[in-house]
Amino acid sequence: HSGEKPYGCSQCGRRFNSTSNLIKHSRIHTGEQPYRCARCGESFRFQQQLLRHQKRHAE
């Protein structure tokens, strides 16, 4: 790993090593929450947050 981070956020300047990480980060600025719980409709910014939430329904 070279540690190179060629992809920069135009909003805050934070840099990332991949476009996918930059896209995930950009949701902080845009407020986008593309992951929605089919059971209750709550939305989340990251898939991992949705998965954690769905486990609560199963309890």
mmCIF file as Biopython writes it, N, C-alpha, C and O atoms, coordinates in Angstrom:
data_model
#
loop_
_atom_site.group_PDB
_atom_site.id
_atom_site.type_symbol
_atom_site.label_atom_id
_atom_site.label_alt_id
_atom_site.label_comp_id
_atom_site.label_asym_id
_atom_site.label_entity_id
_atom_site.label_seq_id
_atom_site.pdbx_PDB_ins_code
_atom_site.Cartn_x
_atom_site.Cartn_y
_atom_site.Cartn_z
_atom_site.occupancy
_atom_site.B_iso_or_equiv
_atom_site.auth_seq_id
_atom_site.auth_asym_id
_atom_site.pdbx_PDB_model_num
ATOM 1   N N  . HIS A ? 1  ? 0.840   -1.190  0.000  1.0 0.0 1  A 1 
ATOM 2   C CA . HIS A ? 1  ? 0.000   0.000   0.000  1.0 0.0 1  A 1 
ATOM 3   C C  . HIS A ? 1  ? 0.880   1.245   0.000  1.0 0.0 1  A 1 
ATOM 4   O O  . HIS A ? 1  ? 1.791   1.386   0.816  1.0 0.0 1  A 1 
ATOM 5   N N  . SER A ? 2  ? 0.589   2.130   -0.921 1.0 0.0 2  A 1 
ATOM 6   C CA . SER A ? 2  ? 1.386   3.358   -1.020 1.0 0.0 2  A 1 
ATOM 7   C C  . SER A ? 2  ? 0.857   4.459   -0.109 1.0 0.0 2  A 1 
ATOM 8   O O  . SER A ? 2  ? 1.561   5.434   0.152  1.0 0.0 2  A 1 
ATOM 9   N N  . GLY A ? 3  ? -0.371  4.317   0.376  1.0 0.0 3  A 1 
ATOM 10  C CA . GLY A ? 3  ? -0.958  5.352   1.213  1.0 0.0 3  A 1 
ATOM 11  C C  . GLY A ? 3  ? -1.484  6.524   0.412  1.0 0.0 3  A 1 
ATOM 12  O O  . GLY A ? 3  ? -1.926  7.525   0.977  1.0 0.0 3  A 1 
ATOM 13  N N  . GLU A ? 4  ? -1.436  6.398   -0.905 1.0 0.0 4  A 1 
ATOM 14  C CA . GLU A ? 4  ? -1.899  7.476   -1.781 1.0 0.0 4  A 1 
ATOM 15  C C  . GLU A ? 4  ? -3.415  7.628   -1.668 1.0 0.0 4  A 1 
ATOM 16  O O  . GLU A ? 4  ? -4.153  6.643   -1.637 1.0 0.0 4  A 1 
ATOM 17  N N  . LYS A ? 5  ? -3.861  8.875   -1.607 1.0 0.0 5  A 1 
ATOM 18  C CA . LYS A ? 5  ? -5.291  9.181   -1.521 1.0 0.0 5  A 1 
ATOM 19  C C  . LYS A ? 5  ? -5.629  10.230  -2.577 1.0 0.0 5  A 1 
ATOM 20  O O  . LYS A ? 5  ? -5.707  11.422  -2.278 1.0 0.0 5  A 1 
ATOM 21  N N  . PRO A ? 6  ? -5.825  9.780   -3.806 1.0 0.0 6  A 1 
ATOM 22  C CA . PRO A ? 6  ? -6.013  10.724  -4.914 1.0 0.0 6  A 1 
ATOM 23  C C  . PRO A ? 6  ? -7.405  11.333  -5.048 1.0 0.0 6  A 1 
ATOM 24  O O  . PRO A ? 6  ? -7.596  12.257  -5.838 1.0 0.0 6  A 1 
ATOM 25  N N  . TYR A ? 7  ? -8.375  10.835  -4.293 1.0 0.0 7  A 1 
ATOM 26  C CA . TYR A ? 7  ? -9.751  11.298  -4.445 1.0 0.0 7  A 1 
ATOM 27  C C  . TYR A ? 7  ? -10.128 12.215  -3.290 1.0 0.0 7  A 1 
ATOM 28  O O  . TYR A ? 7  ? -10.188 11.789  -2.137 1.0 0.0 7  A 1 
ATOM 29  N N  . GLY A ? 8  ? -10.380 13.476  -3.614 1.0 0.0 8  A 1 
ATOM 30  C CA . GLY A ? 8  ? -10.667 14.470  -2.586 1.0 0.0 8  A 1 
ATOM 31  C C  . GLY A ? 8  ? -12.111 14.915  -2.578 1.0 0.0 8  A 1 
ATOM 32  O O  . GLY A ? 8  ? -12.741 15.041  -3.628 1.0 0.0 8  A 1 
ATOM 33  N N  . CYS A ? 9  ? -12.629 15.152  -1.395 1.0 0.0 9  A 1 
ATOM 34  C CA . CYS A ? 9  ? -13.986 15.664  -1.215 1.0 0.0 9  A 1 
ATOM 35  C C  . CYS A ? 9  ? -14.001 17.150  -1.551 1.0 0.0 9  A 1 
ATOM 36  O O  . CYS A ? 9  ? -13.207 17.921  -1.012 1.0 0.0 9  A 1 
ATOM 37  N N  . SER A ? 10 ? -14.892 17.546  -2.429 1.0 0.0 10 A 1 
ATOM 38  C CA . SER A ? 10 ? -14.980 18.955  -2.828 1.0 0.0 10 A 1 
ATOM 39  C C  . SER A ? 10 ? -15.601 19.819  -1.731 1.0 0.0 10 A 1 
ATOM 40  O O  . SER A ? 10 ? -15.482 21.043  -1.768 1.0 0.0 10 A 1 
ATOM 41  N N  . GLN A ? 11 ? -16.263 19.194  -0.755 1.0 0.0 11 A 1 
ATOM 42  C CA . GLN A ? 11 ? -16.908 19.943  0.322  1.0 0.0 11 A 1 
ATOM 43  C C  . GLN A ? 11 ? -15.960 20.267  1.473  1.0 0.0 11 A 1 
ATOM 44  O O  . GLN A ? 11 ? -15.961 21.385  1.988  1.0 0.0 11 A 1 
ATOM 45  N N  . CYS A ? 12 ? -15.151 19.285  1.875  1.0 0.0 12 A 1 
ATOM 46  C CA . CYS A ? 12 ? -14.320 19.479  3.071  1.0 0.0 12 A 1 
ATOM 47  C C  . CYS A ? 12 ? -12.837 19.213  2.853  1.0 0.0 12 A 1 
ATOM 48  O O  . CYS A ? 12 ? -12.019 19.502  3.726  1.0 0.0 12 A 1 
ATOM 49  N N  . GLY A ? 13 ? -12.487 18.664  1.697  1.0 0.0 13 A 1 
ATOM 50  C CA . GLY A ? 13 ? -11.085 18.426  1.399  1.0 0.0 13 A 1 
ATOM 51  C C  . GLY A ? 13 ? -10.529 17.100  1.878  1.0 0.0 13 A 1 
ATOM 52  O O  . GLY A ? 13 ? -9.382  16.772  1.572  1.0 0.0 13 A 1 
ATOM 53  N N  . ARG A ? 14 ? -11.302 16.335  2.613  1.0 0.0 14 A 1 
ATOM 54  C CA . ARG A ? 14 ? -10.813 15.031  3.074  1.0 0.0 14 A 1 
ATOM 55  C C  . ARG A ? 14 ? -10.499 14.163  1.865  1.0 0.0 14 A 1 
ATOM 56  O O  . ARG A ? 14 ? -11.192 14.233  0.850  1.0 0.0 14 A 1 
ATOM 57  N N  . ARG A ? 15 ? -9.460  13.348  1.970  1.0 0.0 15 A 1 
ATOM 58  C CA . ARG A ? 15 ? -8.997  12.567  0.833  1.0 0.0 15 A 1 
ATOM 59  C C  . ARG A ? 15 ? -9.188  11.073  1.081  1.0 0.0 15 A 1 
ATOM 60  O O  . ARG A ? 15 ? -9.160  10.601  2.217  1.0 0.0 15 A 1 
ATOM 61  N N  . PHE A ? 16 ? -9.385  10.337  -0.033 1.0 0.0 16 A 1 
ATOM 62  C CA . PHE A ? 16 ? -9.685  8.910   0.038  1.0 0.0 16 A 1 
ATOM 63  C C  . PHE A ? 16 ? -8.890  8.141   -1.004 1.0 0.0 16 A 1 
ATOM 64  O O  . PHE A ? 16 ? -8.460  8.691   -2.017 1.0 0.0 16 A 1 
ATOM 65  N N  . ASN A ? 17 ? -8.706  6.849   -0.728 1.0 0.0 17 A 1 
ATOM 66  C CA . ASN A ? 17 ? -7.933  6.010   -1.638 1.0 0.0 17 A 1 
ATOM 67  C C  . ASN A ? 17 ? -8.791  5.375   -2.727 1.0 0.0 17 A 1 
ATOM 68  O O  . ASN A ? 17 ? -8.252  4.749   -3.640 1.0 0.0 17 A 1 
ATOM 69  N N  . SER A ? 18 ? -10.110 5.521   -2.652 1.0 0.0 18 A 1 
ATOM 70  C CA . SER A ? 18 ? -10.982 4.957   -3.683 1.0 0.0 18 A 1 
ATOM 71  C C  . SER A ? 18 ? -12.205 5.848   -3.885 1.0 0.0 18 A 1 
ATOM 72  O O  . SER A ? 18 ? -12.622 6.584   -2.990 1.0 0.0 18 A 1 
ATOM 73  N N  . THR A ? 19 ? -12.759 5.756   -5.076 1.0 0.0 19 A 1 
ATOM 74  C CA . THR A ? 19 ? -13.964 6.543   -5.357 1.0 0.0 19 A 1 
ATOM 75  C C  . THR A ? 19 ? -15.138 6.050   -4.518 1.0 0.0 19 A 1 
ATOM 76  O O  . THR A ? 19 ? -15.995 6.840   -4.122 1.0 0.0 19 A 1 
ATOM 77  N N  . SER A ? 20 ? -15.181 4.740   -4.246 1.0 0.0 20 A 1 
ATOM 78  C CA . SER A ? 20 ? -16.302 4.227   -3.445 1.0 0.0 20 A 1 
ATOM 79  C C  . SER A ? 20 ? -16.277 4.811   -2.036 1.0 0.0 20 A 1 
ATOM 80  O O  . SER A ? 20 ? -17.331 5.119   -1.481 1.0 0.0 20 A 1 
ATOM 81  N N  . ASN A ? 21 ? -15.097 4.968   -1.451 1.0 0.0 21 A 1 
ATOM 82  C CA . ASN A ? 21 ? -15.010 5.580   -0.122 1.0 0.0 21 A 1 
ATOM 83  C C  . ASN A ? 21 ? -15.385 7.057   -0.171 1.0 0.0 21 A 1 
ATOM 84  O O  . ASN A ? 21 ? -16.000 7.573   0.763  1.0 0.0 21 A 1 
ATOM 85  N N  . LEU A ? 22 ? -15.021 7.736   -1.247 1.0 0.0 22 A 1 
ATOM 86  C CA . LEU A ? 22 ? -15.399 9.141   -1.409 1.0 0.0 22 A 1 
ATOM 87  C C  . LEU A ? 22 ? -16.916 9.274   -1.526 1.0 0.0 22 A 1 
ATOM 88  O O  . LEU A ? 22 ? -17.509 10.178  -0.937 1.0 0.0 22 A 1 
ATOM 89  N N  . ILE A ? 23 ? -17.539 8.384   -2.279 1.0 0.0 23 A 1 
ATOM 90  C CA . ILE A ? 23 ? -18.998 8.419   -2.446 1.0 0.0 23 A 1 
ATOM 91  C C  . ILE A ? 23 ? -19.695 8.192   -1.108 1.0 0.0 23 A 1 
ATOM 92  O O  . ILE A ? 23 ? -20.646 8.899   -0.775 1.0 0.0 23 A 1 
ATOM 93  N N  . LYS A ? 24 ? -19.225 7.208   -0.342 1.0 0.0 24 A 1 
ATOM 94  C CA . LYS A ? 24 ? -19.810 6.958   0.982  1.0 0.0 24 A 1 
ATOM 95  C C  . LYS A ? 24 ? -19.661 8.188   1.871  1.0 0.0 24 A 1 
ATOM 96  O O  . LYS A ? 24 ? -20.599 8.577   2.567  1.0 0.0 24 A 1 
ATOM 97  N N  . HIS A ? 25 ? -18.483 8.795   1.845  1.0 0.0 25 A 1 
ATOM 98  C CA . HIS A ? 25 ? -18.227 9.988   2.649  1.0 0.0 25 A 1 
ATOM 99  C C  . HIS A ? 25 ? -19.148 11.137  2.237  1.0 0.0 25 A 1 
ATOM 100 O O  . HIS A ? 25 ? -19.636 11.875  3.093  1.0 0.0 25 A 1 
ATOM 101 N N  . SER A ? 26 ? -19.385 11.289  0.949  1.0 0.0 26 A 1 
ATOM 102 C CA . SER A ? 26 ? -20.181 12.424  0.463  1.0 0.0 26 A 1 
ATOM 103 C C  . SER A ? 26 ? -21.597 12.418  1.022  1.0 0.0 26 A 1 
ATOM 104 O O  . SER A ? 26 ? -22.247 13.462  1.070  1.0 0.0 26 A 1 
ATOM 105 N N  . ARG A ? 27 ? -22.082 11.257  1.445  1.0 0.0 27 A 1 
ATOM 106 C CA . ARG A ? 27 ? -23.428 11.178  2.027  1.0 0.0 27 A 1 
ATOM 107 C C  . ARG A ? 27 ? -23.531 11.993  3.311  1.0 0.0 27 A 1 
ATOM 108 O O  . ARG A ? 27 ? -24.621 12.428  3.682  1.0 0.0 27 A 1 
ATOM 109 N N  . ILE A ? 28 ? -22.413 12.201  3.987  1.0 0.0 28 A 1 
ATOM 110 C CA . ILE A ? 28 ? -22.404 13.039  5.187  1.0 0.0 28 A 1 
ATOM 111 C C  . ILE A ? 28 ? -22.838 14.454  4.818  1.0 0.0 28 A 1 
ATOM 112 O O  . ILE A ? 28 ? -23.592 15.091  5.553  1.0 0.0 28 A 1 
ATOM 113 N N  . HIS A ? 29 ? -22.358 14.942  3.676  1.0 0.0 29 A 1 
ATOM 114 C CA . HIS A ? 29 ? -22.658 16.304  3.242  1.0 0.0 29 A 1 
ATOM 115 C C  . HIS A ? 29 ? -24.033 16.419  2.585  1.0 0.0 29 A 1 
ATOM 116 O O  . HIS A ? 29 ? -24.724 17.422  2.767  1.0 0.0 29 A 1 
ATOM 117 N N  . THR A ? 30 ? -24.434 15.399  1.822  1.0 0.0 30 A 1 
ATOM 118 C CA . THR A ? 30 ? -25.695 15.480  1.080  1.0 0.0 30 A 1 
ATOM 119 C C  . THR A ? 30 ? -26.899 15.046  1.908  1.0 0.0 30 A 1 
ATOM 120 O O  . THR A ? 30 ? -28.033 15.415  1.606  1.0 0.0 30 A 1 
ATOM 121 N N  . GLY A ? 31 ? -26.647 14.261  2.953  1.0 0.0 31 A 1 
ATOM 122 C CA . GLY A ? 31 ? -27.747 13.735  3.752  1.0 0.0 31 A 1 
ATOM 123 C C  . GLY A ? 31 ? -28.418 12.526  3.124  1.0 0.0 31 A 1 
ATOM 124 O O  . GLY A ? 31 ? -29.422 12.034  3.639  1.0 0.0 31 A 1 
ATOM 125 N N  . GLU A ? 32 ? -27.870 12.045  2.015  1.0 0.0 32 A 1 
ATOM 126 C CA . GLU A ? 32 ? -28.453 10.890  1.333  1.0 0.0 32 A 1 
ATOM 127 C C  . GLU A ? 32 ? -28.457 9.672   2.256  1.0 0.0 32 A 1 
ATOM 128 O O  . GLU A ? 32 ? -27.467 9.381   2.927  1.0 0.0 32 A 1 
ATOM 129 N N  . GLN A ? 33 ? -29.586 8.967   2.277  1.0 0.0 33 A 1 
ATOM 130 C CA . GLN A ? 33 ? -29.728 7.752   3.080  1.0 0.0 33 A 1 
ATOM 131 C C  . GLN A ? 33 ? -30.372 6.681   2.200  1.0 0.0 33 A 1 
ATOM 132 O O  . GLN A ? 33 ? -31.579 6.454   2.279  1.0 0.0 33 A 1 
ATOM 133 N N  . PRO A ? 34 ? -29.574 6.027   1.368  1.0 0.0 34 A 1 
ATOM 134 C CA . PRO A ? 34 ? -30.121 5.118   0.364  1.0 0.0 34 A 1 
ATOM 135 C C  . PRO A ? 34 ? -30.552 3.742   0.868  1.0 0.0 34 A 1 
ATOM 136 O O  . PRO A ? 34 ? -31.145 2.975   0.110  1.0 0.0 34 A 1 
ATOM 137 N N  . TYR A ? 35 ? -30.270 3.417   2.120  1.0 0.0 35 A 1 
ATOM 138 C CA . TYR A ? 35 ? -30.602 2.092   2.640  1.0 0.0 35 A 1 
ATOM 139 C C  . TYR A ? 35 ? -31.816 2.191   3.552  1.0 0.0 35 A 1 
ATOM 140 O O  . TYR A ? 35 ? -31.752 2.781   4.631  1.0 0.0 35 A 1 
ATOM 141 N N  . ARG A ? 36 ? -32.933 1.598   3.100  1.0 0.0 36 A 1 
ATOM 142 C CA . ARG A ? 36 ? -34.206 1.724   3.821  1.0 0.0 36 A 1 
ATOM 143 C C  . ARG A ? 36 ? -34.648 0.363   4.358  1.0 0.0 36 A 1 
ATOM 144 O O  . ARG A ? 36 ? -34.569 -0.652  3.666  1.0 0.0 36 A 1 
ATOM 145 N N  . CYS A ? 37 ? -35.105 0.367   5.584  1.0 0.0 37 A 1 
ATOM 146 C CA . CYS A ? 37 ? -35.628 -0.841  6.222  1.0 0.0 37 A 1 
ATOM 147 C C  . CYS A ? 37 ? -37.001 -1.157  5.634  1.0 0.0 37 A 1 
ATOM 148 O O  . CYS A ? 37 ? -37.905 -0.322  5.673  1.0 0.0 37 A 1 
ATOM 149 N N  . ALA A ? 38 ? -37.151 -2.353  5.094  1.0 0.0 38 A 1 
ATOM 150 C CA . ALA A ? 38 ? -38.422 -2.754  4.497  1.0 0.0 38 A 1 
ATOM 151 C C  . ALA A ? 38 ? -39.504 -2.953  5.555  1.0 0.0 38 A 1 
ATOM 152 O O  . ALA A ? 38 ? -40.696 -2.900  5.250  1.0 0.0 38 A 1 
ATOM 153 N N  . ARG A ? 39 ? -39.094 -3.176  6.771  1.0 0.0 39 A 1 
ATOM 154 C CA . ARG A ? 39 ? -40.060 -3.452  7.838  1.0 0.0 39 A 1 
ATOM 155 C C  . ARG A ? 39 ? -40.678 -2.186  8.426  1.0 0.0 39 A 1 
ATOM 156 O O  . ARG A ? 39 ? -41.884 -2.140  8.670  1.0 0.0 39 A 1 
ATOM 157 N N  . CYS A ? 40 ? -39.856 -1.157  8.655  1.0 0.0 40 A 1 
ATOM 158 C CA . CYS A ? 40 ? -40.390 0.041   9.318  1.0 0.0 40 A 1 
ATOM 159 C C  . CYS A ? 40 ? -40.183 1.334   8.520  1.0 0.0 40 A 1 
ATOM 160 O O  . CYS A ? 40 ? -40.745 2.372   8.870  1.0 0.0 40 A 1 
ATOM 161 N N  . GLY A ? 41 ? -39.389 1.276   7.461  1.0 0.0 41 A 1 
ATOM 162 C CA . GLY A ? 41 ? -39.202 2.449   6.621  1.0 0.0 41 A 1 
ATOM 163 C C  . GLY A ? 41 ? -38.082 3.380   7.026  1.0 0.0 41 A 1 
ATOM 164 O O  . GLY A ? 41 ? -37.819 4.359   6.329  1.0 0.0 41 A 1 
ATOM 165 N N  . GLU A ? 42 ? -37.409 3.103   8.142  1.0 0.0 42 A 1 
ATOM 166 C CA . GLU A ? 42 ? -36.305 3.970   8.569  1.0 0.0 42 A 1 
ATOM 167 C C  . GLU A ? 42 ? -35.159 3.866   7.560  1.0 0.0 42 A 1 
ATOM 168 O O  . GLU A ? 42 ? -34.879 2.786   7.041  1.0 0.0 42 A 1 
ATOM 169 N N  . SER A ? 43 ? -34.503 4.988   7.288  1.0 0.0 43 A 1 
ATOM 170 C CA . SER A ? 43 ? -33.429 5.035   6.297  1.0 0.0 43 A 1 
ATOM 171 C C  . SER A ? 43 ? -32.077 5.260   6.956  1.0 0.0 43 A 1 
ATOM 172 O O  . SER A ? 43 ? -31.970 5.840   8.037  1.0 0.0 43 A 1 
ATOM 173 N N  . PHE A ? 44 ? -31.043 4.777   6.261  1.0 0.0 44 A 1 
ATOM 174 C CA . PHE A ? 44 ? -29.689 4.844   6.791  1.0 0.0 44 A 1 
ATOM 175 C C  . PHE A ? 44 ? -28.701 5.248   5.709  1.0 0.0 44 A 1 
ATOM 176 O O  . PHE A ? 44 ? -28.911 4.999   4.522  1.0 0.0 44 A 1 
ATOM 177 N N  . ARG A ? 45 ? -27.624 5.874   6.148  1.0 0.0 45 A 1 
ATOM 178 C CA . ARG A ? 45 ? -26.586 6.353   5.247  1.0 0.0 45 A 1 
ATOM 179 C C  . ARG A ? 45 ? -25.711 5.209   4.744  1.0 0.0 45 A 1 
ATOM 180 O O  . ARG A ? 45 ? -25.243 5.235   3.605  1.0 0.0 45 A 1 
ATOM 181 N N  . PHE A ? 46 ? -25.490 4.209   5.590  1.0 0.0 46 A 1 
ATOM 182 C CA . PHE A ? 46 ? -24.592 3.110   5.247  1.0 0.0 46 A 1 
ATOM 183 C C  . PHE A ? 46 ? -25.302 1.772   5.417  1.0 0.0 46 A 1 
ATOM 184 O O  . PHE A ? 46 ? -26.151 1.614   6.294  1.0 0.0 46 A 1 
ATOM 185 N N  . GLN A ? 47 ? -24.946 0.816   4.571  1.0 0.0 47 A 1 
ATOM 186 C CA . GLN A ? 47 ? -25.563 -0.504  4.612  1.0 0.0 47 A 1 
ATOM 187 C C  . GLN A ? 47 ? -25.356 -1.171  5.973  1.0 0.0 47 A 1 
ATOM 188 O O  . GLN A ? 47 ? -26.258 -1.836  6.482  1.0 0.0 47 A 1 
ATOM 189 N N  . GLN A ? 48 ? -24.188 -0.999  6.554  1.0 0.0 48 A 1 
ATOM 190 C CA . GLN A ? 48 ? -23.899 -1.614  7.850  1.0 0.0 48 A 1 
ATOM 191 C C  . GLN A ? 48 ? -24.863 -1.111  8.933  1.0 0.0 48 A 1 
ATOM 192 O O  . GLN A ? 48 ? -25.256 -1.868  9.821  1.0 0.0 48 A 1 
ATOM 193 N N  . GLN A ? 49 ? -25.237 0.157   8.852  1.0 0.0 49 A 1 
ATOM 194 C CA . GLN A ? 49 ? -26.199 0.703   9.814  1.0 0.0 49 A 1 
ATOM 195 C C  . GLN A ? 49 ? -27.557 0.027   9.662  1.0 0.0 49 A 1 
ATOM 196 O O  . GLN A ? 49 ? -28.219 -0.284  10.652 1.0 0.0 49 A 1 
ATOM 197 N N  . LEU A ? 50 ? -27.966 -0.198  8.412  1.0 0.0 50 A 1 
ATOM 198 C CA . LEU A ? 50 ? -29.240 -0.876  8.159  1.0 0.0 50 A 1 
ATOM 199 C C  . LEU A ? 50 ? -29.197 -2.299  8.697  1.0 0.0 50 A 1 
ATOM 200 O O  . LEU A ? 50 ? -30.150 -2.745  9.335  1.0 0.0 50 A 1 
ATOM 201 N N  . LEU A ? 51 ? -28.118 -3.010  8.453  1.0 0.0 51 A 1 
ATOM 202 C CA . LEU A ? 51 ? -28.012 -4.391  8.918  1.0 0.0 51 A 1 
ATOM 203 C C  . LEU A ? 51 ? -28.086 -4.468  10.443 1.0 0.0 51 A 1 
ATOM 204 O O  . LEU A ? 51 ? -28.742 -5.353  10.992 1.0 0.0 51 A 1 
ATOM 205 N N  . ARG A ? 52 ? -27.417 -3.547  11.118 1.0 0.0 52 A 1 
ATOM 206 C CA . ARG A ? 52 ? -27.461 -3.497  12.585 1.0 0.0 52 A 1 
ATOM 207 C C  . ARG A ? 52 ? -28.896 -3.225  13.053 1.0 0.0 52 A 1 
ATOM 208 O O  . ARG A ? 52 ? -29.374 -3.843  14.004 1.0 0.0 52 A 1 
ATOM 209 N N  . HIS A ? 53 ? -29.570 -2.302  12.380 1.0 0.0 53 A 1 
ATOM 210 C CA . HIS A ? 53 ? -30.953 -1.952  12.711 1.0 0.0 53 A 1 
ATOM 211 C C  . HIS A ? 53 ? -31.876 -3.159  12.520 1.0 0.0 53 A 1 
ATOM 212 O O  . HIS A ? 53 ? -32.721 -3.432  13.374 1.0 0.0 53 A 1 
ATOM 213 N N  . GLN A ? 54 ? -31.722 -3.872  11.419 1.0 0.0 54 A 1 
ATOM 214 C CA . GLN A ? 54 ? -32.599 -5.009  11.129 1.0 0.0 54 A 1 
ATOM 215 C C  . GLN A ? 54 ? -32.479 -6.102  12.185 1.0 0.0 54 A 1 
ATOM 216 O O  . GLN A ? 54 ? -33.446 -6.814  12.456 1.0 0.0 54 A 1 
ATOM 217 N N  . LYS A ? 55 ? -31.305 -6.237  12.778 1.0 0.0 55 A 1 
ATOM 218 C CA . LYS A ? 55 ? -31.134 -7.229  13.845 1.0 0.0 55 A 1 
ATOM 219 C C  . LYS A ? 55 ? -32.010 -6.889  15.045 1.0 0.0 55 A 1 
ATOM 220 O O  . LYS A ? 55 ? -32.458 -7.785  15.762 1.0 0.0 55 A 1 
ATOM 221 N N  . ARG A ? 56 ? -32.255 -5.614  15.263 1.0 0.0 56 A 1 
ATOM 222 C CA . ARG A ? 56 ? -33.109 -5.207  16.386 1.0 0.0 56 A 1 
ATOM 223 C C  . ARG A ? 56 ? -34.552 -5.661  16.181 1.0 0.0 56 A 1 
ATOM 224 O O  . ARG A ? 56 ? -35.251 -5.968  17.147 1.0 0.0 56 A 1 
ATOM 225 N N  . HIS A ? 57 ? -34.996 -5.705  14.930 1.0 0.0 57 A 1 
ATOM 226 C CA . HIS A ? 57 ? -36.347 -6.189  14.647 1.0 0.0 57 A 1 
ATOM 227 C C  . HIS A ? 57 ? -36.464 -7.675  14.989 1.0 0.0 57 A 1 
ATOM 228 O O  . HIS A ? 57 ? -37.529 -8.141  15.393 1.0 0.0 57 A 1 
ATOM 229 N N  . ALA A ? 58 ? -35.382 -8.403  14.829 1.0 0.0 58 A 1 
ATOM 230 C CA . ALA A ? 58 ? -35.392 -9.852  15.052 1.0 0.0 58 A 1 
ATOM 231 C C  . ALA A ? 58 ? -35.354 -10.220 16.533 1.0 0.0 58 A 1 
ATOM 232 O O  . ALA A ? 58 ? -35.645 -11.359 16.898 1.0 0.0 58 A 1 
ATOM 233 N N  . GLU A ? 59 ? -34.999 -9.267  17.381 1.0 0.0 59 A 1 
ATOM 234 C CA . GLU A ? 59 ? -34.886 -9.565  18.824 1.0 0.0 59 A 1 
ATOM 235 C C  . GLU A ? 59 ? -36.237 -9.717  19.482 1.0 0.0 59 A 1 
ATOM 236 O O  . GLU A ? 59 ? -36.313 -9.968  20.685 1.0 0.0 59 A 1 
#
